[in-house]
Amino acid sequence: MPYRVCFVCTGNICRSPMAESVFRARVAEDGLDGLVEIDSAGTGGWHEGDPADPRTVSVLEEHGYDTGHSARQFEASWFARLDLVIALDEGHLRALRRLAPTEQDAAKVRLLRSFDPAARDDLDVPDPYYGGLEGFEECLAMVEAASDGLLDAVREKARERAA
């Protein structure tokens, strides 16, 4: 059974699909395809069925990442099948932990930037939705910086599970 990771932001059209694409690429580069399943969702369902924001798509394509995506809302029942739920900011972290059916499920929720050793006090990935393209570039840089540490955390667990 693969190790399952789900990235969660607000509407699942900016930050979480970006994190999903970047981490999917890191997993493939590391040869963990088939050992790690990656997904994303939003805390709300406002954009269900929509593709990623065009600015997200633009920035991802410019940096060589895949961009296929359809937004959906995170559901509490998913905790049972997920190993790690990655929140993009403190608000998502709190909302997901409140939604978690058990303490063990709540413990599965972590902030993405907690995996970036260079990140200091503010571990939020800011929402770029209401700004320009530069906010999406900044978001991508934060996601990329944290993805290597996240990969380190997931690699051994995924290989143990596959053994």
C-alpha distance (Angstrom), angle and dihedral (degrees) to the residues before:
residue distance angle dihedral
M1 . . .
P2 3.83 . .
Y3 3.79 124.3 .
R4 3.82 105.5 -106.3
V5 3.81 125.2 -143.2
C6 3.82 126.4 178.9
F7 3.82 124.3 -170.6
V8 3.81 116.2 -150.0
C9 3.81 132.4 -164.7
T10 3.80 132.0 151.4
G11 3.80 107.1 -76.8
N12 3.81 101.8 2.2
I13 3.80 94.3 -121.7
C14 3.84 104.3 96.4
R15 3.80 123.5 18.9
S16 3.80 104.2 19.1
P17 3.82 96.6 47.3
M18 3.81 87.5 47.6
A19 3.81 90.9 51.9
E20 3.81 90.6 45.4
S21 3.83 92.0 53.4
V22 3.80 94.5 45.7
F23 3.79 94.3 46.4
R24 3.81 92.2 45.3
A25 3.82 87.8 56.1
R26 3.83 92.1 47.9
V27 3.81 90.9 50.1
A28 3.82 91.4 49.7
E29 3.83 92.1 47.3
D30 3.81 89.0 52.0
G31 3.81 92.7 51.5
L32 3.80 94.3 -114.5
D33 3.81 96.3 125.0
G34 3.78 107.8 140.1
L35 3.81 91.8 19.3
V36 3.82 96.3 72.2
E37 3.80 126.2 43.6
I38 3.81 116.0 -158.0
D39 3.77 127.5 -162.8
S40 3.80 140.7 154.2
A41 3.79 139.6 -150.3
G42 3.78 143.1 165.8
T43 3.79 131.8 -114.0
G44 3.82 86.9 -127.1
G45 3.77 132.9 43.1
W46 3.82 100.4 -138.2
H47 3.81 93.4 116.4
E48 3.83 100.9 34.7
G49 3.79 110.2 156.3
D50 3.82 93.7 12.4
P51 3.80 122.5 123.8
A52 3.79 120.5 -117.8
D53 3.80 117.0 -72.4
P54 3.84 109.5 -80.1
R55 3.82 89.9 -119.5
T56 3.81 90.2 54.8
V57 3.80 89.8 49.6
S58 3.81 91.4 47.9
V59 3.80 94.5 50.9
L60 3.81 93.1 44.2
E61 3.81 93.0 49.1
E62 3.79 91.6 46.4
H63 3.80 88.6 56.5
G64 3.81 95.5 44.2
Y65 3.80 101.2 -103.1
D66 3.81 128.2 137.5
T67 3.78 115.2 -106.6
G68 3.83 110.0 -167.5
H69 3.81 108.2 131.6
S70 3.80 144.8 147.8
A71 3.82 117.9 -166.1
R72 3.78 122.3 -124.5
Q73 3.79 140.3 165.4
F74 3.81 123.5 -103.3
E75 3.80 114.2 -115.3
A76 3.82 127.3 -155.5
S77 3.81 90.5 -127.6
W78 3.82 89.3 66.7
F79 3.79 92.0 71.2
A80 3.82 89.7 77.4
R81 3.81 92.4 63.6
L82 3.82 99.6 34.5
D83 3.79 126.8 87.5
L84 3.79 97.9 -169.8
V85 3.80 131.6 18.7
I86 3.79 112.3 -163.8
A87 3.80 116.8 -155.3
L88 3.80 118.7 -159.0
D89 3.81 95.6 -149.8
E90 3.82 142.5 8.9
G91 3.81 92.6 -95.5
H92 3.80 90.7 57.0
L93 3.79 90.4 44.8
R94 3.83 91.8 55.1
A95 3.81 93.7 43.4
L96 3.81 92.6 50.0
R97 3.79 94.0 46.6
R98 3.83 89.7 50.9
L99 3.80 89.0 50.1
A100 3.82 93.5 49.6
P101 3.82 111.7 109.2
T102 3.85 94.0 -146.7
E103 3.79 139.7 22.0
Q104 3.82 88.5 -110.3
D105 3.81 89.2 56.3
A106 3.82 91.6 47.8
A107 3.81 88.4 52.8
K108 3.82 89.3 59.4
V109 3.83 90.3 67.3
R110 3.81 116.2 94.2
L111 3.79 135.9 163.1
L112 3.80 113.5 -108.1
R113 3.79 94.4 -133.2
S114 3.81 91.0 54.0
F115 3.83 83.4 79.5
D116 3.83 91.8 58.0
P117 3.82 109.3 87.9
A118 3.82 90.3 -161.0
A119 3.82 93.4 56.3
R120 3.77 111.1 99.6
D121 3.80 129.2 -178.7
D122 3.80 103.2 -21.0
L123 3.78 108.5 60.3
D124 3.81 96.2 172.7
V125 3.79 121.9 115.3
P126 3.84 99.1 -141.2
D127 3.79 118.5 -123.2
P128 3.82 106.8 -107.5
Y129 3.83 94.7 -170.5
Y130 3.81 98.4 103.4
G131 3.79 96.2 42.7
G132 3.75 139.7 61.1
L133 3.77 134.1 -80.1
E134 3.82 92.1 -79.3
G135 3.83 89.2 69.0
F136 3.79 90.0 56.1
E137 3.81 90.3 49.6
E138 3.82 89.7 50.8
C139 3.80 89.8 48.4
L140 3.81 91.0 51.6
A141 3.80 91.7 50.4
M142 3.82 91.0 52.8
V143 3.80 92.2 46.4
E144 3.80 92.4 49.1
A145 3.81 92.2 48.0
A146 3.81 92.0 52.8
S147 3.81 96.2 41.1
D148 3.80 94.8 72.5
G149 3.81 92.0 55.4
L150 3.79 90.7 44.5
L151 3.80 89.7 51.7
D152 3.81 89.7 51.8
A153 3.82 89.5 52.5
V154 3.81 94.1 47.5
R155 3.83 101.0 38.8
E156 3.80 99.0 75.1
K157 3.81 94.1 41.6
A158 3.80 91.5 50.3
R159 3.81 92.8 49.1
E160 3.82 92.2 46.6
R161 3.79 90.5 52.1
A162 3.82 91.4 49.5
A163 3.82 93.4 49.9
